[in-house]
Amino acid sequence: MSQMQKDRPWLIRTYAGHSTAKASNALYRSNLAKGQTGLSVAFDLPTQTGYDSDHVLSRGEVGKVGVPVCHLGDMRALFDQIPLEQMNTSMTINATAPWLLALYIAVAEEQGADVGKLQGTVQNDLIKEYLSRGTYICPPKPSLKMIGDVAEYCYTNVPKWNPMNVCSYHLQEAGATPEQELAFALATAIAVLDELKPRVPDADFPALAGRISFFVNAGIRFVTEMCKMRAFVDLWDEILQHRYGVEDPKFRRFRYGVQVNSLGLTEQQPENNVYRILIEMLAVTLSKKARARAVQLPAWNEALGLPRPWDQQWSMRMQQILAYETDLLEFDDLFDGNPAVDAKVEALKDGARHELANLDSMGGAIGAIDYMKSRLVDSNAERLNRIEKNETVVVGVNKWTEGEMSPLMTGDGGIMVVDPAVEVEQIARLNEWRAERDGDAVKLALAELREAASKGQNIMPASIKAARAGVTTGEWAAQMRQIHGEYRGPTGVSASPSNKTEGLDEIRDAVDAVSDRLGRRLKFLVGKPGLDGHSNGAEQIAFRARDCGMDIGYEGIRLTPEEIVTAALEDQAHVVGLSILSGSHLPLVEDLMGRMREAGLGDVPVIVGGIIPDEDARRLLEMGVARVYTPKDFELNTIMMDIVTLADPKAVAAE
């Protein structure tokens, strides 16, 4: 073999951020010292959904799944002593992407950086938020315009920045098949390119198209996933050349970053997740032609809670060993001309093209949001059915479930817990910021922002001005809500049963019998309090409850405890089920239980599901919660029978 030049390693990142800007800054600096080569910022849910830390919906969510950034001062603290001109920063931010990028640019200017040299990415993909992650604010059309604003602004002013990261990662987390992941992501990219095409001269469009990057998932079926990446490369090339006439192959390159699958990480025998993460990383690194540009890996204990710095370091070492100890980067593509790989890639491309044509006939990604959402809920139901029926083996979950206790779980329970005092301190800093800023400058900046948005101008220049003036995240988003209105995404769960009722006869009979005793159909209300938009679990519970013959109420995500209690009163719910995955279960459930008692619903059983440590589960039961479920309770039919028992007046009388 002729000696080829050794490839450069991909960017090594860790998705990180928690508690406060100051604590996250310390974590970033220590990760960079350990050999991380890029930053990947996780923001908390209030920041992602455009609320300040003291908003009613932010209660219990501040600093939980990421760092709270309310204003320029927080952003300054987050990147203290980190020279942004030399950094490659990825920000997982979507609805508030124009705002967080504006804050980032303002901090870079304060550091004396040349803004034209900044490198990094804002995720800025709203369509997958409607489908799977739930941190949207405005309706699809104005949201698409804001994505275009960021891209157009960056193209002129921050040319090395990736203004949008088409994100198929969360589609797979929501149950997408490889074909759906390919098609739904590419349809999103097409919607964005169609939005951008009229904004720039034809000669500039190829370079602008070349800045669109992707953020992809790699699951455990790693040969299929590697073939999926090769299919992505081919299809993107095809779309840019044939649909948009981009002739220069450099601008048609499929540039992507990756986080491997968190959906497949198990709470049972969590140490097994280390192998899963390693195998999944191979899917996006083995094929040179389809190799990721940046890799971030989850930690082995992510299904249990927030990983500690050591857990993140372990995942980073996994990347470094593959990149620097093995000979992987010394070879040309290992799979070119492999008949098995070629056949699989062609089959995936055919399936994706077929689905893309289908989406095109509905008016593209924006027109097909409801359709895509319901397909994902169906695919996820099929995936869970296969695990429940043991057709899909998950080691330690439905096979080889007996095992030794993990020594990794000792002491602190194997996870990091965010101190509840963080929220109080963050709100105090926010109030201090508001008191010290120039109120007139803020009013003026907000008026300019409102004017730009209402006239359809690019909102980036006004957003950067607002950032400098001391405007807060909640104030920026309030202008967008005011001009464009708010949006409630589709739930993907219709009221009529699916064709997946086989094997549910026994439960359906029990539901009928209890409904007779209740004098009406058993009413089960599913609620998602707080800002957590990961609705897969709630959807699957509602989906199965409906197929078992219950009358379900499921209004989707982001409800206040007050709204859920009002719905329970109006619906005369027999059982209330709550799903919370962001770690804010204690304050939210406590609030809800108090309101249930005040409303005279103290006797209505409440069940809670989420990523809930054992100690917290005990506290929830002490608050009066009837049952607590975590990811290890994957047998939905067992949960359904519990609901029937809890609603049964005969069982209550017997007690």
Rosetta blueprint (number, residue, H / E / L):
1 M L
2 S L
3 Q L
4 M L
5 Q L
6 K L
7 D L
8 R L
9 P L
10 W L
11 L E
12 I E
13 R E
14 T L
15 Y E
16 A E
17 G L
18 H L
19 S L
20 T L
21 A H
22 K H
23 A H
24 S H
25 N H
26 A H
27 L H
28 Y H
29 R H
30 S H
31 N H
32 L H
33 A H
34 K L
35 G L
36 Q L
37 T L
38 G L
39 L E
40 S E
41 V E
42 A E
43 F E
44 D L
45 L H
46 P H
47 T H
48 Q H
49 T H
50 G L
51 Y L
52 D L
53 S L
54 D L
55 H L
56 V H
57 L H
58 S H
59 R L
60 G L
61 E L
62 V L
63 G L
64 K L
65 V L
66 G L
67 V E
68 P L
69 V L
70 C L
71 H L
72 L H
73 G H
74 D H
75 M H
76 R H
77 A H
78 L H
79 F L
80 D L
81 Q L
82 I L
83 P L
84 L H
85 E H
86 Q H
87 M L
88 N E
89 T E
90 S E
91 M E
92 T E
93 I L
94 N L
95 A L
96 T L
97 A H
98 P H
99 W H
100 L H
101 L H
102 A H
103 L H
104 Y H
105 I H
106 A H
107 V H
108 A H
109 E H
110 E H
111 Q L
112 G L
113 A L
114 D L
115 V H
116 G H
117 K H
118 L L
119 Q E
120 G E
121 T E
122 V E
123 Q L
124 N L
125 D L
126 L L
127 I H
128 K H
129 E H
130 Y H
131 L H
132 S H
133 R H
134 G L
135 T L
136 Y L
137 I L
138 C L
139 P L
140 P H
141 K H
142 P H
143 S H
144 L H
145 K H
146 M H
147 I H
148 G H
149 D H
150 V H
151 A H
152 E H
153 Y H
154 C H
155 Y H
156 T H
157 N H
158 V L
159 P L
160 K L
161 W E
162 N E
163 P L
164 M L
165 N E
166 V E
167 C E
168 S L
169 Y H
170 H H
171 L H
172 Q H
173 E H
174 A L
175 G L
176 A L
177 T L
178 P H
179 E H
180 Q H
181 E H
182 L H
183 A H
184 F H
185 A H
186 L H
187 A H
188 T H
189 A H
190 I H
191 A H
192 V H
193 L H
194 D H
195 E H
196 L H
197 K H
198 P H
199 R H
200 V L
201 P L
202 D H
203 A H
204 D H
205 F H
206 P H
207 A H
208 L H
209 A H
210 G L
211 R L
212 I L
213 S E
214 F E
215 F E
216 V E
217 N E
218 A E
219 G L
220 I L
221 R L
222 F H
223 V H
224 T H
225 E H
226 M H
227 C H
228 K H
229 M H
230 R H
231 A H
232 F H
233 V H
234 D H
235 L H
236 W H
237 D H
238 E H
239 I H
240 L H
241 Q H
242 H H
243 R H
244 Y L
245 G L
246 V L
247 E L
248 D L
249 P H
250 K H
251 F H
252 R H
253 R L
254 F L
255 R L
256 Y E
257 G E
258 V E
259 Q E
260 V E
261 N L
262 S L
263 L L
264 G L
265 L L
266 T L
267 E L
268 Q L
269 Q L
270 P H
271 E H
272 N H
273 N H
274 V H
275 Y H
276 R H
277 I H
278 L H
279 I H
280 E H
281 M H
282 L H
283 A H
284 V L
285 T L
286 L L
287 S L
288 K H
289 K H
290 A H
291 R L
292 A L
293 R L
294 A E
295 V E
296 Q E
297 L L
298 P L
299 A L
300 W L
301 N L
302 E L
303 A L
304 L L
305 G L
306 L E
307 P L
308 R L
309 P H
310 W H
311 D H
312 Q H
313 Q H
314 W H
315 S H
316 M H
317 R H
318 M H
319 Q H
320 Q H
321 I H
322 L H
323 A H
324 Y H
325 E H
326 T L
327 D L
328 L H
329 L H
330 E H
331 F L
332 D L
333 D L
334 L L
335 F L
336 D L
337 G L
338 N L
339 P H
340 A H
341 V H
342 D H
343 A H
344 K H
345 V H
346 E H
347 A H
348 L H
349 K H
350 D H
351 G H
352 A H
353 R H
354 H H
355 E H
356 L H
357 A H
358 N H
359 L H
360 D H
361 S H
362 M L
363 G L
364 G H
365 A H
366 I H
367 G H
368 A L
369 I H
370 D H
371 Y H
372 M H
373 K H
374 S H
375 R H
376 L H
377 V H
378 D H
379 S H
380 N H
381 A H
382 E H
383 R H
384 L H
385 N H
386 R H
387 I H
388 E H
389 K L
390 N L
391 E L
392 T L
393 V L
394 V L
395 V E
396 G L
397 V L
398 N L
399 K E
400 W L
401 T L
402 E L
403 G L
404 E L
405 M L
406 S L
407 P H
408 L H
409 M H
410 T L
411 G L
412 D L
413 G L
414 G L
415 I L
416 M E
417 V L
418 V L
419 D L
420 P L
421 A H
422 V H
423 E H
424 V H
425 E H
426 Q H
427 I H
428 A H
429 R H
430 L H
431 N H
432 E H
433 W H
434 R H
435 A H
436 E H
437 R L
438 D L
439 G H
440 D H
441 A H
442 V H
443 K H
444 L H
445 A H
446 L H
447 A H
448 E H
449 L H
450 R H
451 E H
452 A H
453 A H
454 S H
455 K L
456 G L
457 Q L
458 N L
459 I L
460 M H
461 P H
462 A H
463 S H
464 I H
465 K H
466 A H
467 A H
468 R H
469 A H
470 G L
471 V L
472 T L
473 T H
474 G H
475 E H
476 W H
477 A H
478 A H
479 Q H
480 M H
481 R H
482 Q H
483 I H
484 H H
485 G L
486 E L
487 Y L
488 R L
489 G L
490 P L
491 T L
492 G L
493 V L
494 S L
495 A L
496 S L
497 P L
498 S L
499 N L
500 K L
501 T L
502 E L
503 G L
504 L L
505 D H
506 E H
507 I H
508 R H
509 D H
510 A H
511 V H
512 D H
513 A H
514 V H
515 S H
516 D H
517 R H
518 L H
519 G L
520 R L
521 R L
522 L L
523 K E
524 F E
525 L E
526 V E
527 G E
528 K L
529 P E
530 G L
531 L L
532 D L
533 G L
534 H L
535 S L
536 N H
537 G H
538 A H
539 E H
540 Q H
541 I H
542 A H
543 F H
544 R H
545 A H
546 R H
547 D H
548 C L
549 G L
550 M L
551 D E
552 I E
553 G E
554 Y E
555 E L
556 G L
557 I L
558 R L
559 L E
560 T L
561 P H
562 E H
563 E H
564 I H
565 V H
566 T H
567 A H
568 A H
569 L H
570 E H
571 D H
572 Q L
573 A L
574 H L
575 V E
576 V E
577 G E
578 L E
579 S E
580 I E
581 L L
582 S L
583 G L
584 S L
585 H H
586 L H
587 P H
588 L H
589 V H
590 E H
591 D H
592 L H
593 M H
594 G H
595 R H
596 M H
597 R H
598 E H
599 A L
600 G L
601 L L
602 G L
603 D L
604 V L
605 P L
606 V E
607 I E
608 V E
609 G E
610 G E
611 I L
612 I L
613 P L
614 D H
615 E H
616 D H
617 A H
618 R H
619 R H
620 L H
621 L H
622 E H
623 M L
624 G L
625 V L
626 A L
627 R E
628 V E
629 Y E
630 T L
631 P L
632 K L
633 D L
634 F L
635 E L
636 L H
637 N H
638 T H
639 I H
640 M H
641 M H
642 D H
643 I H
644 V H
645 T H
646 L H
647 A H
648 D L
649 P H
650 K H
651 A H
652 V H
653 A H
654 A H
655 E L
